């Protein structure tokens, strides 16, 4: 446990030293809240029909949070990979797999915290919910969304050879992961076609919570299983590659 605490402190120091990581970790999530709380209400008053897009922007911002933290994790792993730290771990008191699991899920904790507080601080749900967001059922949805952080981090390292390629992958995948939002606005079963993209399932869970006030365990369970399978496959590919 002491070793993990030291690793966490070292990670935080590395983030603070890098202005880009500071921006991505702290400034960008806060900016999403400020835009949602201050800019969007003003636009709703000034631009006719803008209020109808609040739900769409809520989903966009919601998935941006784990994507950003996954992006940071991918860069941290890539730096360590380039420095051959992963090979050094073979003679360290902590196993390689344990270290990689720590590395992936350390940022997931921050992602989870931001995902928990975003609906409350942004105020966006107040515009499309008839009553206050039921917070307790939302917690497992936030946990499911936070799994997107290690998924993104592993994807960036498995399919990219350097940071330039990582940027390209994130730009392309960012577009892909916004696609399931369209499925949420469909009422027939064809929307489940978007379930091939993993973040459809937390969106579906939130949509049901929004409409019924209750958490549906079926899409939640499918979402957790699907995310874990993809993460396990990417983890295996990463170990085979490096």
C-alpha positions in Angstrom: 0.0 0.0 0.0 2.8 2.4 0.8 4.3 1.7 -2.6 1.1 2.6 -4.3 0.9 5.9 -2.3 4.4 6.8 -3.4 3.4 6.0 -7.0 0.3 8.2 -6.7 2.3 11.1 -5.2 4.8 10.8 -8.1 2.0 10.8 -10.7 0.6 13.9 -9.2 4.0 15.6 -9.3 4.4 14.6 -13.0 1.0 16.1 -13.8 1.7 19.4 -12.0 5.0 19.7 -13.9 3.3 19.4 -17.3 1.2 22.4 -18.2 -0.8 20.4 -20.7 -1.7 17.7 -18.2 -2.7 20.4 -15.6 -5.0 21.9 -18.3 -6.5 18.5 -19.1 -6.8 17.3 -15.5 -8.1 20.5 -13.8 -8.9 23.3 -16.2 -10.9 21.5 -18.8 -13.3 19.7 -16.5 -13.9 22.9 -14.6 -14.4 24.7 -17.9 -17.1 22.2 -18.8 -18.9 23.0 -15.6 -18.5 26.8 -16.1 -19.8 26.6 -19.7 -22.8 24.5 -18.6 -23.7 26.6 -15.6 -23.1 30.1 -17.0 -22.8 30.2 -20.8 -25.6 27.7 -21.7 -28.4 29.4 -19.7 -27.5 32.7 -21.3 -27.6 31.1 -24.8 -31.0 29.5 -23.9 -32.3 33.1 -23.3 -30.7 34.6 -26.4 -30.9 31.8 -29.0 -34.4 30.4 -29.8 -34.5 26.6 -29.5 -31.1 26.2 -27.9 -32.7 24.7 -24.7 -33.6 21.6 -26.8 -29.9 20.8 -27.2 -29.1 20.7 -23.4 -29.5 16.9 -23.2 -27.3 16.3 -26.1 -24.6 18.6 -24.7 -24.9 16.8 -21.3 -24.1 13.5 -22.9 -21.2 15.0 -24.9 -19.7 16.5 -21.8 -20.3 13.4 -19.8 -18.3 11.2 -22.1 -15.6 13.9 -22.6 -14.6 13.5 -18.9 -13.4 9.8 -19.0 -11.9 10.4 -22.5 -9.7 13.2 -21.2 -8.5 11.2 -18.2 -7.9 8.2 -20.5 -5.9 10.5 -22.7 -3.7 11.5 -19.8 -3.2 7.9 -18.7 -2.3 6.9 -22.2 0.5 9.6 -22.2 1.8 8.6 -18.8 2.0 4.9 -19.9 3.6 5.9 -23.2 6.3 8.0 -21.4 7.1 5.0 -19.2 7.1 2.7 -22.2 9.5 4.9 -24.1 11.8 4.9 -21.0 11.7 1.1 -20.8 10.2 1.3 -17.3 7.9 -1.6 -18.1 11.0 -3.8 -18.5 12.5 -2.5 -15.3 9.3 -3.6 -13.5 10.4 -7.2 -14.0 12.9 -6.8 -11.1 10.8 -4.5 -8.9 8.8 -5.6 -5.8 5.6 -4.9 -7.7 4.5 -7.1 -10.7 4.1 -5.6 -14.1 0.4 -6.4 -14.3 -0.3 -4.9 -10.9 1.5 -1.7 -11.9 -0.4 -1.4 -15.1 -3.7 -2.0 -13.3 -2.7 0.7 -10.9 -1.7 3.0 -13.7 -5.0 2.6 -15.5 -7.4 2.8 -12.6 -5.6 5.6 -10.7 -7.0 8.2 -13.2 -10.3 6.4 -13.2 -10.8 7.5 -9.6 -10.5 11.2 -10.7 -12.8 10.5 -13.6 -15.4 8.9 -11.3 -15.3 11.9 -8.9 -15.7 14.4 -11.8 -18.5 12.3 -13.2 -20.3 12.2 -9.8 -20.2 16.0 -9.3 -20.7 17.1 -12.9 -24.5 16.7 -13.1 -25.0 18.7 -9.8 -22.5 21.4 -10.5 -23.3 21.9 -14.2 -27.0 22.3 -13.5 -27.8 20.8 -17.0 -30.2 18.1 -15.7 -32.4 20.8 -14.3 -33.4 21.7 -17.8 -34.5 18.3 -19.1 -35.6 16.6 -15.9 -39.1 17.1 -14.4 -37.6 16.6 -10.9 -34.2 16.5 -9.3 -31.7 13.9 -10.5 -31.9 10.8 -8.3 -28.4 10.7 -7.2 -28.0 7.2 -5.6 -29.0 5.3 -8.8 -26.7 7.6 -10.8 -23.6 6.4 -8.8 -23.2 3.0 -10.7 -23.7 4.8 -14.0 -20.8 7.1 -13.1 -18.8 4.1 -12.2 -19.5 2.5 -15.5 -18.6 5.7 -17.4 -15.3 5.8 -15.5 -14.3 2.4 -16.9 -14.0 4.3 -20.2 -10.8 5.8 -18.8 -8.7 2.6 -18.8 -10.3 1.6 -22.1 -9.2 4.8 -23.8 -5.7 4.6 -22.2 -5.1 1.0 -23.4 -6.5 1.7 -26.9 -4.1 4.6 -27.3 -1.1 2.5 -26.4 -2.1 -0.6 -28.3 -2.8 1.1 -31.6 -0.4 4.0 -31.5 3.4 3.9 -31.9 4.0 7.5 -30.7 2.2 10.5 -29.3 1.4 11.9 -32.7 -0.4 8.8 -33.6 -2.1 8.8 -30.2 -3.5 12.3 -30.9 -4.8 11.0 -34.3 -6.5 8.0 -32.6 -8.1 10.2 -30.0 -9.5 12.6 -32.6 -11.0 9.7 -34.7 -12.3 7.8 -31.7 -13.7 10.9 -30.1 -16.0 11.2 -33.1 -16.9 7.5 -32.9 -17.8 7.7 -29.2 -20.2 10.6 -29.7 -22.2 8.6 -32.2 -24.2 6.6 -29.5 -25.8 9.9 -28.4 -28.0 9.7 -31.5 -29.2 6.3 -30.5 -30.5 7.7 -27.2 -33.0 9.9 -29.1 -34.5 6.9 -30.9 -37.5 5.1 -29.5 -37.4 1.8 -31.4 -35.1 -1.2 -30.9 -32.8 -0.1 -33.8 -31.1 2.1 -31.2 -29.4 -1.0 -29.8 -27.3 -1.1 -32.9 -25.3 1.7 -31.3 -24.6 -0.8 -28.4 -21.6 -1.9 -30.4 -19.9 1.3 -29.1 -19.4 0.7 -25.4 -20.5 4.1 -24.1 -24.0 3.5 -25.4 -24.8 1.5 -22.4 -24.2 4.1 -19.7 -26.1 6.6 -21.9 -28.9 4.1 -22.1 -28.9 3.6 -18.3 -29.0 7.4 -17.7 -31.8 7.8 -20.3 -33.9 5.2 -18.5 -33.1 6.9 -15.1 -34.1 10.2 -16.6 -37.5 8.9 -17.9 -38.4 6.6 -15.0 -36.4 7.7 -12.0 -35.2 4.1 -11.6 -32.0 2.3 -12.5 -32.3 -0.5 -15.0 -29.9 -3.3 -14.0 -30.0 -5.1 -17.4 -28.2 -2.4 -19.5 -26.0 -1.6 -16.6 -24.9 -5.2 -16.3 -24.4 -5.4 -20.1 -22.3 -2.2 -20.0 -20.0 -3.4 -17.2 -19.5 -6.8 -18.9 -18.8 -5.2 -22.3 -16.4 -2.7 -20.9 -14.5 -5.4 -18.9 -14.2 -7.7 -21.9 -12.8 -4.9 -24.1 -10.4 -3.8 -21.3 -9.2 -7.3 -20.8 -8.7 -7.8 -24.5 -6.7 -4.6 -24.8 -4.7 -5.4 -21.7 -3.8 -8.8 -23.3 -2.8 -7.1 -26.6 -0.7 -4.5 -24.7 1.2 -7.2 -22.8 1.8 -9.1 -26.0 3.1 -6.0 -27.8 5.3 -4.6 -25.0 
